[in-house]
Amino acid sequence: MRRFPWIGFAVLLVFDTSAQVCFKYAALAAGPAEVDPAWLWRALTTPWVYGAIFGYLGAFVTWMTLLRTVPIGPAFAASHLEVIGVMIVSVPLFGEWLTPLQWLGAGCILAGVVCLAWGEQRVAPHA
């Protein structure tokens, strides 16, 4: 049972990251945003939109399941790991470059998650 939160966080990361990537692909497929029915039709008929919806539904179910088993502080912090996931997969998928400041930000997010998880373990009553 101790492994479940880590598996849950990994599943949440996959769902969140895939939803964001699908939205990016949907935006690219729909073209520049315009206020006209043709653009709306392009946006709604790309399969990437439905991949994003599926990703968010999966993330929602995973998040609600995690909240039943882990403290809110570390869970909330860990839910922001998607920022790092999207940042990393954007390099090979979209040809983006990562700056040292982005790596520093990713390190800060990771450090925050680790500190919250470590602090929660130290103060949580042992069952």
Z-matrix of the N, CA and C atoms (Angstrom, degrees):
N
C 1 1.456
C 2 1.530 1 111.80
N 3 1.343 2 117.98 1 -25.78
C 4 1.468 3 119.48 2 -179.62
C 5 1.520 4 111.57 3 -68.21
N 6 1.319 5 117.80 4 -23.57
C 7 1.452 6 120.49 5 -179.15
C 8 1.527 7 110.86 6 -77.67
N 9 1.330 8 119.06 7 -23.47
C 10 1.464 9 121.89 8 -174.32
C 11 1.518 10 114.06 9 -54.52
N 12 1.342 11 120.33 10 -47.37
C 13 1.468 12 116.74 11 -179.11
C 14 1.524 13 112.93 12 -58.69
N 15 1.323 14 118.16 13 -37.85
C 16 1.461 15 119.77 14 -179.43
C 17 1.521 16 110.57 15 -68.86
N 18 1.327 17 116.69 16 -39.16
C 19 1.462 18 119.89 17 175.94
C 20 1.528 19 109.17 18 -65.07
N 21 1.313 20 116.67 19 -43.69
C 22 1.461 21 120.95 20 178.75
C 23 1.517 22 112.40 21 -60.21
N 24 1.329 23 116.99 22 -42.22
C 25 1.460 24 119.90 23 178.62
C 26 1.528 25 110.79 24 -66.21
N 27 1.332 26 116.99 25 -36.81
C 28 1.467 27 120.13 26 177.57
C 29 1.528 28 110.44 27 -65.27
N 30 1.333 29 116.93 28 -41.95
C 31 1.468 30 120.68 29 178.20
C 32 1.524 31 110.15 30 -64.67
N 33 1.325 32 116.88 31 -42.82
C 34 1.461 33 120.89 32 177.54
C 35 1.523 34 110.67 33 -59.94
N 36 1.313 35 116.65 34 -43.29
C 37 1.463 36 121.34 35 178.99
C 38 1.525 37 110.99 36 -61.03
N 39 1.322 38 117.13 37 -42.92
C 40 1.471 39 120.73 38 179.82
C 41 1.526 40 110.57 39 -64.96
N 42 1.331 41 117.29 40 -46.65
C 43 1.469 42 119.87 41 179.62
C 44 1.527 43 111.66 42 -62.41
N 45 1.335 44 117.01 43 -48.09
C 46 1.468 45 120.55 44 -178.70
C 47 1.525 46 111.85 45 -62.60
N 48 1.317 47 116.35 46 -45.91
C 49 1.460 48 120.51 47 -178.76
C 50 1.520 49 110.76 48 -64.76
N 51 1.331 50 116.87 49 -44.25
C 52 1.464 51 118.77 50 -179.48
C 53 1.523 52 111.14 51 -65.32
N 54 1.327 53 118.38 52 -35.97
C 55 1.466 54 120.83 53 177.49
C 56 1.526 55 110.34 54 -62.20
N 57 1.317 56 117.33 55 -44.69
C 58 1.469 57 120.63 56 179.80
C 59 1.526 58 111.54 57 -64.51
N 60 1.328 59 116.74 58 -41.55
C 61 1.466 60 120.67 59 179.11
C 62 1.529 61 109.99 60 -64.71
N 63 1.327 62 116.95 61 -42.01
C 64 1.468 63 120.24 62 177.85
C 65 1.528 64 111.23 63 -61.99
N 66 1.322 65 117.51 64 -39.65
C 67 1.463 66 119.79 65 177.07
C 68 1.530 67 111.18 66 -63.25
N 69 1.302 68 117.21 67 -38.96
C 70 1.466 69 120.11 68 178.00
C 71 1.526 70 110.29 69 -63.48
N 72 1.339 71 116.84 70 -45.98
C 73 1.457 72 120.03 71 178.09
C 74 1.535 73 111.02 72 -63.75
N 75 1.326 74 117.27 73 -37.73
C 76 1.466 75 120.62 74 177.89
C 77 1.520 76 110.79 75 -63.50
N 78 1.332 77 116.40 76 -41.63
C 79 1.463 78 120.22 77 178.67
C 80 1.525 79 110.81 78 -64.18
N 81 1.316 80 116.65 79 -40.59
C 82 1.462 81 119.60 80 178.18
C 83 1.527 82 111.26 81 -65.65
N 84 1.336 83 116.93 82 -38.29
C 85 1.468 84 120.86 83 -179.35
C 86 1.523 85 111.49 84 -70.72
N 87 1.317 86 117.45 85 -34.39
C 88 1.470 87 120.60 86 -177.62
C 89 1.520 88 112.44 87 -77.90
N 90 1.311 89 117.05 88 -21.63
C 91 1.460 90 119.94 89 -179.12
C 92 1.520 91 111.06 90 84.04
N 93 1.323 92 115.90 91 -174.67
C 94 1.464 93 119.65 92 -178.92
C 95 1.534 94 111.16 93 -59.00
N 96 1.323 95 115.86 94 137.64
C 97 1.472 96 121.07 95 -178.04
C 98 1.523 97 110.45 96 -63.78
N 99 1.295 98 114.76 97 128.64
C 100 1.453 99 121.99 98 178.08
C 101 1.519 100 108.06 99 -136.39
N 102 1.299 101 115.51 100 155.06
C 103 1.458 102 119.76 101 176.78
C 104 1.529 103 107.28 102 -94.82
N 105 1.314 104 114.99 103 77.23
C 106 1.456 105 118.92 104 175.20
C 107 1.525 106 109.39 105 -154.43
N 108 1.309 107 117.81 106 155.32
C 109 1.465 108 121.88 107 -176.12
C 110 1.525 109 113.12 108 -61.25
N 111 1.326 110 118.01 109 -32.38
C 112 1.465 111 120.27 110 -179.22
C 113 1.531 112 110.91 111 -63.44
N 114 1.330 113 116.34 112 -43.09
C 115 1.459 114 118.69 113 178.77
C 116 1.526 115 110.50 114 -65.64
N 117 1.329 116 117.02 115 -43.40
C 118 1.465 117 120.79 116 178.83
C 119 1.526 118 110.44 117 -60.04
N 120 1.309 119 117.07 118 -41.32
C 121 1.459 120 120.67 119 178.84
C 122 1.535 121 110.65 120 -63.91
N 123 1.335 122 117.05 121 -44.14
C 124 1.471 123 120.22 122 177.21
C 125 1.522 124 110.81 123 -60.18
N 126 1.323 125 116.27 124 -41.50
C 127 1.465 126 119.99 125 -178.44
C 128 1.527 127 111.44 126 -67.03
N 129 1.313 128 117.15 127 -39.88
C 130 1.467 129 120.40 128 -176.64
C 131 1.526 130 113.95 129 -81.23
N 132 1.316 131 117.15 130 -17.95
C 133 1.462 132 118.61 131 -178.05
C 134 1.522 133 113.56 132 -98.33
N 135 1.298 134 118.18 133 -3.22
C 136 1.456 135 118.90 134 175.62
C 137 1.528 136 108.88 135 -79.16
N 138 1.316 137 117.34 136 135.21
C 139 1.471 138 119.26 137 -179.46
C 140 1.531 139 112.74 138 -64.28
N 141 1.321 140 116.99 139 -19.41
C 142 1.468 141 119.97 140 -179.18
C 143 1.518 142 111.87 141 -63.35
N 144 1.325 143 118.06 142 -32.00
C 145 1.466 144 120.76 143 178.05
C 146 1.523 145 109.79 144 -62.72
N 147 1.314 146 116.13 145 -41.41
C 148 1.463 147 119.90 146 -178.39
C 149 1.531 148 111.07 147 -73.94
N 150 1.319 149 116.76 148 -30.16
C 151 1.464 150 119.70 149 172.32
C 152 1.520 151 110.93 150 -64.05
N 153 1.333 152 115.91 151 -39.46
C 154 1.469 153 120.26 152 178.38
C 155 1.524 154 110.66 153 -66.29
N 156 1.322 155 116.76 154 -42.63
C 157 1.470 156 119.77 155 178.63
C 158 1.522 157 109.96 156 -62.41
N 159 1.322 158 117.18 157 -43.68
C 160 1.465 159 120.82 158 177.36
C 161 1.527 160 110.68 159 -60.63
N 162 1.335 161 116.29 160 -42.35
C 163 1.459 162 120.24 161 179.01
C 164 1.523 163 112.12 162 -61.35
N 165 1.323 164 116.39 163 -42.93
C 166 1.466 165 119.62 164 179.56
C 167 1.523 166 112.06 165 -69.42
N 168 1.320 167 117.15 166 -36.74
C 169 1.471 168 119.13 167 176.16
C 170 1.527 169 110.66 168 -64.66
N 171 1.329 170 116.32 169 -42.79
C 172 1.465 171 120.27 170 176.98
C 173 1.518 172 111.48 171 -62.58
N 174 1.322 173 116.34 172 -41.18
C 175 1.469 174 120.41 173 178.68
C 176 1.525 175 110.47 174 -64.83
N 177 1.322 176 117.10 175 -40.17
C 178 1.463 177 120.75 176 179.61
C 179 1.528 178 111.48 177 -62.45
N 180 1.320 179 116.70 178 -47.91
C 181 1.469 180 120.29 179 179.86
C 182 1.531 181 110.30 180 -63.51
N 183 1.320 182 116.55 181 -42.57
C 184 1.468 183 120.33 182 178.73
C 185 1.518 184 110.50 183 -63.57
N 186 1.321 185 117.55 184 -44.20
C 187 1.465 186 122.40 185 179.94
C 188 1.525 187 110.93 186 -60.06
N 189 1.320 188 116.70 187 -47.12
C 190 1.470 189 120.21 188 -179.84
C 191 1.528 190 111.43 189 -63.62
N 192 1.305 191 117.02 190 -36.67
C 193 1.464 192 120.86 191 177.18
C 194 1.524 193 110.37 192 -67.39
N 195 1.324 194 116.85 193 -42.41
C 196 1.463 195 120.34 194 178.66
C 197 1.521 196 111.85 195 -62.80
N 198 1.324 197 116.61 196 -39.13
C 199 1.466 198 119.52 197 -177.89
C 200 1.531 199 112.53 198 -63.38
N 201 1.309 200 116.79 199 -22.31
C 202 1.468 201 119.55 200 177.08
C 203 1.525 202 112.21 201 -75.29
N 204 1.334 203 117.43 202 -19.45
C 205 1.459 204 119.75 203 -171.35
C 206 1.522 205 115.47 204 -119.62
N 207 1.334 206 118.18 205 -16.05
C 208 1.466 207 119.75 206 -177.02
C 209 1.527 208 110.22 207 -127.12
N 210 1.323 209 117.68 208 155.05
C 211 1.468 210 121.10 209 177.40
C 212 1.530 211 111.21 210 -63.89
N 213 1.309 212 116.04 211 149.78
C 214 1.463 213 121.65 212 -174.14
C 215 1.526 214 112.84 213 -65.79
N 216 1.319 215 118.91 214 -36.86
C 217 1.469 216 120.99 215 -177.37
C 218 1.518 217 112.99 216 -59.01
N 219 1.325 218 117.91 217 -60.31
C 220 1.462 219 118.76 218 178.63
C 221 1.528 220 112.90 219 -64.09
N 222 1.331 221 116.72 220 -33.65
C 223 1.465 222 119.09 221 179.74
C 224 1.526 223 110.45 222 -64.86
N 225 1.323 224 117.06 223 -44.04
C 226 1.455 225 120.54 224 179.68
C 227 1.530 226 110.48 225 -63.77
N 228 1.310 227 115.94 226 -43.40
C 229 1.465 228 119.12 227 179.37
C 230 1.531 229 110.65 228 -64.30
N 231 1.309 230 117.06 229 -43.97
C 232 1.470 231 120.56 230 -178.80
C 233 1.517 232 111.89 231 -66.31
N 234 1.325 233 117.06 232 -27.24
C 235 1.464 234 118.77 233 178.90
C 236 1.526 235 111.07 234 -65.62
N 237 1.303 236 117.93 235 -17.76
C 238 1.460 237 121.36 236 178.84
C 239 1.529 238 112.70 237 -86.80
N 240 1.318 239 116.89 238 2.88
C 241 1.461 240 119.74 239 175.24
C 242 1.527 241 111.40 240 -65.65
N 243 1.326 242 116.88 241 -17.10
C 244 1.466 243 120.24 242 177.59
C 245 1.513 244 111.10 243 -59.37
N 246 1.325 245 117.51 244 -31.07
C 247 1.463 246 120.50 245 178.47
C 248 1.527 247 109.48 246 -59.02
N 249 1.311 248 116.01 247 -42.19
C 250 1.464 249 120.75 248 179.22
C 251 1.521 250 110.14 249 -70.51
N 252 1.331 251 116.65 250 -41.48
C 253 1.464 252 120.29 251 178.97
C 254 1.521 253 111.84 252 -59.99
N 255 1.325 254 116.40 253 -46.32
C 256 1.464 255 120.47 254 179.57
C 257 1.523 256 110.20 255 -65.08
N 258 1.314 257 116.40 256 -40.65
C 259 1.458 258 120.83 257 -179.89
C 260 1.536 259 110.30 258 -59.77
N 261 1.315 260 116.58 259 -43.85
C 262 1.467 261 120.62 260 -176.31
C 263 1.525 262 111.87 261 -71.76
N 264 1.343 263 117.71 262 -44.18
C 265 1.469 264 118.63 263 -178.06
C 266 1.527 265 112.13 264 -74.55
N 267 1.321 266 117.88 265 -17.07
C 268 1.465 267 120.31 266 178.10
C 269 1.522 268 112.32 267 -69.15
N 270 1.312 269 116.66 268 -22.19
C 271 1.468 270 119.37 269 179.58
C 272 1.532 271 110.38 270 -66.07
N 273 1.341 272 119.13 271 -57.69
C 274 1.467 273 117.02 272 -179.01
C 275 1.534 274 113.82 273 -74.98
N 276 1.333 275 117.87 274 -31.68
C 277 1.462 276 119.74 275 -174.95
C 278 1.523 277 113.54 276 -79.69
N 279 1.328 278 117.02 277 -37.90
C 280 1.465 279 120.28 278 -173.96
C 281 1.524 280 113.34 279 -118.72
N 282 1.323 281 117.10 280 2.64
C 283 1.459 282 120.38 281 178.63
C 284 1.514 283 114.01 282 69.06
N 285 1.314 284 117.09 283 25.26
C 286 1.458 285 120.12 284 179.83
C 287 1.526 286 110.06 285 -80.90
N 288 1.326 287 116.07 286 158.01
C 289 1.463 288 123.24 287 178.98
C 290 1.512 289 108.51 288 -112.05
N 291 1.313 290 116.19 289 144.53
C 292 1.461 291 121.23 290 178.70
C 293 1.518 292 109.55 291 -103.09
N 294 1.319 293 114.72 292 131.23
C 295 1.461 294 120.35 293 179.59
C 296 1.530 295 109.39 294 -91.23
N 297 1.319 296 116.97 295 162.60
C 298 1.465 297 119.19 296 175.59
C 299 1.539 298 112.28 297 -58.36
N 300 1.313 299 117.24 298 -33.32
C 301 1.459 300 120.02 299 178.42
C 302 1.534 301 111.25 300 -66.25
N 303 1.317 302 117.32 301 -36.83
C 304 1.465 303 120.27 302 176.41
C 305 1.523 304 110.88 303 -66.25
N 306 1.324 305 117.25 304 -41.19
C 307 1.471 306 120.33 305 176.73
C 308 1.525 307 110.40 306 -63.60
N 309 1.318 308 116.57 307 -39.43
C 310 1.463 309 120.50 308 177.44
C 311 1.528 310 110.09 309 -62.82
N 312 1.317 311 117.01 310 -44.61
C 313 1.459 312 120.94 311 177.63
C 314 1.517 313 111.90 312 -60.78
N 315 1.328 314 116.88 313 -42.31
C 316 1.460 315 120.94 314 177.67
C 317 1.525 316 110.69 315 -62.17
N 318 1.325 317 116.01 316 -41.11
C 319 1.468 318 119.86 317 177.04
C 320 1.520 319 112.24 318 -62.84
N 321 1.329 320 116.28 319 -38.97
C 322 1.475 321 120.11 320 177.75
C 323 1.522 322 111.21 321 -64.83
N 324 1.327 323 117.08 322 -41.14
C 325 1.465 324 120.05 323 177.79
C 326 1.523 325 109.99 324 -62.21
N 327 1.325 326 116.71 325 -47.38
C 328 1.471 327 120.08 326 178.76
C 329 1.524 328 111.74 327 -60.90
N 330 1.314 329 116.38 328 -43.18
C 331 1.468 330 119.80 329 179.56
C 332 1.526 331 110.76 330 -62.81
N 333 1.315 332 117.28 331 -39.81
C 334 1.454 333 120.74 332 178.21
C 335 1.520 334 112.48 333 -63.21
N 336 1.320 335 116.55 334 -42.99
C 337 1.467 336 120.65 335 178.67
C 338 1.522 337 110.39 336 -63.61
N 339 1.320 338 116.27 337 -44.95
C 340 1.470 339 120.33 338 180.00
C 341 1.528 340 110.63 339 -63.42
N 342 1.328 341 117.78 340 -43.99
C 343 1.473 342 120.90 341 179.71
C 344 1.525 343 111.52 342 -62.27
N 345 1.327 344 116.84 343 -44.08
C 346 1.468 345 119.33 344 178.93
C 347 1.522 346 111.58 345 -64.68
N 348 1.318 347 116.58 346 -42.69
C 349 1.470 348 119.65 347 179.89
C 350 1.524 349 110.48 348 -65.96
N 351 1.324 350 117.09 349 -42.30
C 352 1.465 351 120.88 350 -179.66
C 353 1.521 352 110.34 351 -66.24
N 354 1.321 353 116.79 352 -43.12
C 355 1.462 354 120.76 353 179.03
C 356 1.512 355 112.01 354 -64.23
N 357 1.315 356 117.15 355 -38.27
C 358 1.458 357 121.18 356 179.31
C 359 1.524 358 110.86 357 -66.41
N 360 1.322 359 117.17 358 -37.44
C 361 1.466 360 120.70 359 178.38
C 362 1.527 361 111.27 360 -65.92
N 363 1.317 362 115.59 361 -35.27
C 364 1.475 363 119.32 362 -177.73
C 365 1.516 364 112.47 363 -72.46
N 366 1.339 365 118.20 364 -31.28
C 367 1.461 366 119.89 365 -176.10
C 368 1.520 367 113.07 366 -101.00
N 369 1.320 368 117.61 367 -13.06
C 370 1.466 369 120.57 368 -178.44
C 371 1.520 370 109.92 369 -72.22
N 372 1.332 371 117.33 370 138.29
C 373 1.456 372 119.52 371 175.46
C 374 1.522 373 109.79 372 -67.44
N 375 1.300 374 116.01 373 140.56
C 376 1.458 375 121.34 374 -179.99
C 377 1.515 376 109.92 375 -84.63
N 378 1.313 377 114.74 376 126.54
C 379 1.465 378 119.45 377 -179.12
C 380 1.505 379 111.24 378 -94.53
